[in-house]
């Protein structure tokens, strides 16, 4: 019997909760094996580990799946099926190894995680698998991405986005302990500050949110201060200055908040739609009451089946309600929390939803619509609520309709900090989304950011071992085998799963294209061309860095001890110099050029900011352009093909380059020998359309398969 009027029963204890979650996981694994039987061997090789250290689910390279029991119990069995099939996809597709092969900074692993999610989820959607109603990543959520792209290609797009630039930025110059406090914290509250550089003296000054605060200096890198009054929720900059330096950090003040999953209900929905309330800093209990209200505060009375999962998770169902934007009100103790729930109105899911203050332009945005279809007549505008919803002139660039529910657009001019509405209009219907710029999300009217790790699928999706994961030994705390998968068994599982996939294709033919490409690649040993390209650039970089020698350009400081004799000094290594010759003839497709564009970013990172000379070449070589960002690459051409002139142009560059990479489909005459202008450089050709005959043996050849799917 359900509690009356949205009042839940008491939440179960931890042991009972974990037992119920384990049963639901078992049911989900069995159903997943029935739905996609070719993944059965992989599914049953996974070991499960319950933990409350993560908000959702993650997997490590030893095929251990970590799950939060509270999260699992907010899902039905069909959604748990999606969790199983998603997580096992990461180790099957070697996402942890592929991220390491990129040679990228480990701090960028969340972007590769999202890119891998896009590739996996696109295939699961094709198979009719239902994922939990969280903000799952699909290719259309990444500006410029498309179905069928590899995780590496999508990663390049994400790395060049505002999120990528933010992750690549240097870490804060100061660490605060604690870095976050609740809005109702005790006063005074002591905060300790550790600076990266030792510069503090007794004369140091500190400000919180621009207001001076007394500070106590303990040593050259450590100081402390007290919060004697409570700050409002949000992010508050902390600045510590002294005569010899400055350090800054952000102190976050949190307040209980809720988000809804899903965050909107479409017109076509079930008679009773389940909604999950995800709390942050909440304590759901038997005293909690859930109501659904109209925008003007009237009660709709459509809430039923309220079920407390834990102090931070609550589920309920919504019956028949009129279309419009309603409010979900949750009363827990003395706190009243609200979240908007649009029902049956056009909805726009925008990525990214927030831009940093002072952002560069253009910034690409992706919009996915619900209850609306986009077409050639669709238009977009940016409205400023602070100016009475007036359009911001020239704020948005051309709208690109990529499908009936997907649009891409650019922010064409810098926007002041604040909250804006992006509105896409089609046939009289408007789909809108909030875009925050440089402001705290809660202050901008957006839902608060999810807890740390919410999008983290674990080190099995790339990056270092997480704090909540087991070690690589495969042993439990007692020293016993924990049943996890070592590297050798993992390879056998991939081989067997690949055979299962292709057998299924031959017998039934109902396998998503991405899984079929993956299986073919696993059972057809080929050199990973991206890894080969990364290895080549690494070797050139190491060779240049190791070329240390004596030079008379700067005399040695020891020369003073030998009057009349000039001693040479050791010449320090320099970054490698590289040139890329791109075949822009008519036979090279846009898809091939896009691949070159994506992989150029990897070469740029290898030259440590010194830039790459890019030469566009068809029957004639264009002018070499020094680029330091992949956005600066400009490719022109479209005529016949003779890359011999491109080789000559690259070899003639001064100062001489160490690496010449030629990207082409291979339909060109080839030079018989290395150009005499620079015979000592490393020359390599990236064949964009599979193998070609006639490539001279002195060229290092890297072949991109014609169907370079997400293997």
Secondary structure, DSSP 8 states (H G I E B T S, - for coil): ---GGGB------HHHHHHHHHHHHHHHHHHHHHHTGGGHHHHTT-EEEE-SSSSSEEE-TT-EEEE-HHHHTTS-HHHHHHHHHHHHHHHHTTHHHHHHHHT--GGGHHHHHHHHHHHHHHHHHHTT----SS----GGGSTT--TT--HHHHHHHHHTSHHHHHHHS---SEEEESSEEETT--SSEEEEEEESS----TT-EEEETTEEE--EEEETTEEEEEE-S---SEEEEEEEEETTEEEEEEEEEE--EEEEESSEE-SS--SSEEEEEEEES----TT-EEEEE-TTS-B---EEEEEE-SSSEEEEEE-S--SEEEEEEEEETTEEEEEEEEESS-EEEEESSEE-TT--S-EEEEEEEES----TT-EEEEEEGGGTSEE-TT-B---EEEETTEEEEEE-S---SEEEEEEEEETTEEEEEEEEESS-TTTTTS-----TTTT---GGGSSS--TTS--TT-B-TTS-B-----HHHHHHHHHHHHHHHHHHHHHT----HHHHHHHHHHHS----HHHHHHHHHHHHHHHHHT--EEEEEEE-GGGGGSTT---EEEE------EEEEEE-STTS-HHHHHHHHHHHHHHHHHTTTS-EEEEEESSSB---EEESSGGG------S---THHHHHHHHT-SS--SEEEEEE-S-S---SS--GGGTTSEEEEEETTS--TT--TTSEEEE--TT----
